[in-house]
Amino acid sequence: KEAMLNKIVASLNMNCKVEEEAVKKTLHRKTLILVLDEIDMMLIKTHGGQSWFKTLISWAESKELRFSMIGISNSVNDENAQIVREFGNNPPELVFSPYNERDIIAILQARVGKKIF
């Protein structure tokens, strides 16, 4: 939580002590779009991320804050995916099919050139 909060404070160019309330106050006038990869990892109970995730969801759902969140997860049908849906009051979802071998080769060729083998 603290590491992510530090990054949020830095991205908002805030010059203050890192506190949730200060960030929330800043989000009334500055816009932030947070992209979280592997959001299901935040929900592992041993990491204590559930309460922080709930905070982020409440910020994203607030009409007063200029905050949006895009969560990315490889899990769509497991318990953590269901928790995400419950915390976020069933947020809109886009489900993409997994890459196949041909897709991965095309991505690699586009990034590093034709000589990947």
C-alpha positions in Angstrom: 0.0 0.0 0.0 2.6 2.5 1.0 4.8 2.0 -2.1 1.8 2.5 -4.3 0.7 5.5 -2.4 4.2 7.0 -2.8 3.9 6.5 -6.5 0.5 8.1 -6.7 1.8 11.1 -4.7 4.8 11.4 -7.1 2.7 11.2 -10.2 0.4 13.9 -8.8 3.5 16.1 -8.1 2.4 16.5 -4.5 4.9 18.0 -2.1 3.5 16.8 1.1 3.5 13.9 3.5 2.1 10.7 2.0 -1.4 10.3 3.5 -4.6 9.0 1.9 -6.6 12.1 2.8 -4.0 14.4 1.2 -4.2 12.3 -2.0 -7.9 12.3 -1.9 -8.0 16.1 -1.5 -5.7 16.4 -4.5 -7.8 14.1 -6.6 -10.6 16.7 -6.4 -8.6 18.9 -8.8 -6.1 16.7 -10.5 -6.8 13.7 -12.7 -5.2 10.3 -12.2 -5.8 7.1 -14.2 -4.3 4.2 -12.3 -3.6 1.0 -14.3 -3.0 -2.0 -12.0 -1.7 -5.2 -13.5 -2.5 -8.5 -11.7 -5.1 -6.9 -9.4 -5.9 -10.4 -8.0 -2.5 -10.4 -6.2 -3.8 -7.4 -4.1 -6.5 -9.6 -2.7 -4.2 -12.2 -1.2 -5.0 -12.0 2.5 -1.4 -12.3 3.6 -0.5 -9.0 1.8 -3.3 -7.0 3.5 -4.2 -5.5 0.1 -8.0 -5.9 0.4 -8.6 -2.8 2.5 -6.3 -0.7 0.2 -8.1 -2.2 -2.9 -11.5 -1.2 -1.3 -10.1 2.4 -0.9 -9.0 2.5 -4.5 -12.4 1.2 -5.6 -14.2 3.9 -3.5 -12.0 6.6 -5.1 -12.8 5.3 -8.6 -16.5 5.2 -7.9 -16.6 8.7 -6.3 -18.3 11.3 -8.5 -16.3 14.0 -6.7 -12.8 12.6 -7.4 -11.0 12.8 -10.8 -9.7 9.2 -10.4 -10.2 6.2 -12.6 -8.7 2.7 -12.3 -8.1 0.0 -14.8 -7.5 -3.4 -13.3 -5.8 -6.2 -15.3 -6.0 -9.8 -14.2 -5.3 -13.2 -15.7 -8.1 -14.6 -13.5 -11.6 -14.2 -14.6 -13.4 -17.2 -13.0 -11.8 -17.7 -9.7 -12.6 -16.5 -6.1 -10.4 -13.4 -6.4 -12.1 -12.3 -9.6 -15.5 -12.6 -7.8 -14.1 -10.5 -4.9 -13.1 -7.8 -7.4 -16.6 -7.8 -8.8 -18.1 -7.5 -5.3 -15.8 -4.8 -4.2 -16.4 -2.8 -7.4 -20.1 -3.3 -7.5 -19.8 -5.3 -10.8 -17.5 -3.0 -12.8 -17.5 -3.2 -16.6 -15.3 -6.0 -17.8 -13.5 -6.7 -21.0 -12.4 -10.3 -21.3 -9.7 -11.1 -24.0 -8.9 -14.5 -25.2 -5.3 -15.7 -24.3 -2.5 -15.3 -26.8 -1.7 -18.3 -28.9 1.7 -19.2 -30.3 1.1 -17.3 -33.6 0.0 -14.1 -31.6 3.2 -14.2 -29.5 5.4 -14.7 -32.5 3.7 -11.7 -34.2 4.2 -9.5 -31.1 7.9 -10.5 -30.9 8.5 -9.8 -34.6 6.8 -6.4 -34.3 9.0 -5.5 -31.4 12.4 -7.0 -32.2 12.2 -7.8 -35.9 11.9 -10.9 -38.0 15.0 -12.6 -36.7 13.5 -14.0 -33.5 14.5 -17.7 -34.1 
